[in-house]
Amino acid sequence: MEHCAVNVALYGGRGRWAMTERPSSVVERGPDTLNIGPSALHWDGDSLRVQVREVTAPVPRRLRGEIRLRPAGATNDRGFILDPATRRHRWTPIAPAARVEVSLEEPALRWSGPAYFDTNDGDAPLEQDFARWDWCRAPLCDGGAGVLYNVEPRDGDAHSLALRVRPGGEVEDAPPAPRPARLAPTRVWRMPRPFRAEEGAEPSVVRTLEDTPFYARSVVSTRMFGETAQAVHESLSLDRFRTPWVQAMLPFRVPRARR
């Protein structure tokens, strides 16, 4: 509660980044609301509305507007254990198939498209229990989605999760993609982008969205559940994250505010 933040990342020519930590004195939460400083999230029974009132870093600029996420069917409350050996970390894909409507005032941008909403929670720091993980999610032709999660815990064997999400929001277990496939590392920080692919698929990076010392986010062309798809892919190295030089860089991107 002493390290709460709303993180907003915009990509492209008008890209901006905001992730300001705030203390518990400016955090309010209830069954349907979460207010963190000047920004607020509210579930109205049909959609999640996010009112963004942030300042970017490291160059301070205002980032303001509204994001509305609408689940494509029923929400999911089924959680998954990410570390079977210690059972201290959980992941719940609440709305793995959804739509988003973005209306920003600063910068002046507006769009809509496929979306995804999940939660992670745990009882220990991530870097204590994981060496790395990678995750990807792709919208499918029927209006559903596919989600892949590959995890390398520090205690126990690496393992994978695969989910097929139906258009109504139903989440079904699926066999993990069988073949390890290495995507090219990022250009600046040489972050590895491990991936798993279906037989016969040749995944490739379409666009790198974030290239940081310990984390990469990319758009990847692949095959998922037998169809060609473009997935958002994330790769996280907790070995890199916990190094002193990375820790020293974090305050420049994640500043601290009193209110």
Stockholm file with secondary structure:
# STOCKHOLM 1.0

chainA/1-259         MEHCAVNVALYGGRGRWAMTERPSSVVERGPDTLNIGPSALHWDGDSLRVQVREVTAPVPRRLRGEIRLRPAGATNDRGFILDPATRRHRWTPIAPAARVEVSLEEPALRWSGPAYFDTNDGDAPLEQDFARWDWCRAPLCDGGAGVLYNVEPRDGDAHSLALRVRPGGEVEDAPPAPRPARLAPTRVWRMPRPFRAEEGAEPSVVRTLEDTPFYARSVVSTRMFGETAQAVHESLSLDRFRTPWVQAMLPFRVPRARR
#=GR chainA/1-259 SS CCSBCCEEECCSTTCCEEECBBCGGGEEECSSEEEETTEEEEECSSCEEEEEEEECSSSCCEEEEEEEEEESSSCCCCCEESCTTTCCEEEEEEEEEEEEEEEEEETTEEEEEEEEEEEEEESSCHHHHEEEEEEEEEECTTSCEEEEEEEEESSSCCEEEEEEECTTSCEEECCCCCEEEEECCCTTTCCCEEEEECTTCCCEEEEEEEECSSEEEEEEEEEETTEEEEEEEEEEEHHHHTSHHHHHHHHHHSCBCCC
#=GC SS_cons         CCSBCCEEECCSTTCCEEECBBCGGGEEECSSEEEETTEEEEECSSCEEEEEEEECSSSCCEEEEEEEEEESSSCCCCCEESCTTTCCEEEEEEEEEEEEEEEEEETTEEEEEEEEEEEEEESSCHHHHEEEEEEEEEECTTSCEEEEEEEEESSSCCEEEEEEECTTSCEEECCCCCEEEEECCCTTTCCCEEEEECTTCCCEEEEEEEECSSEEEEEEEEEETTEEEEEEEEEEEHHHHTSHHHHHHHHHHSCBCCC
//
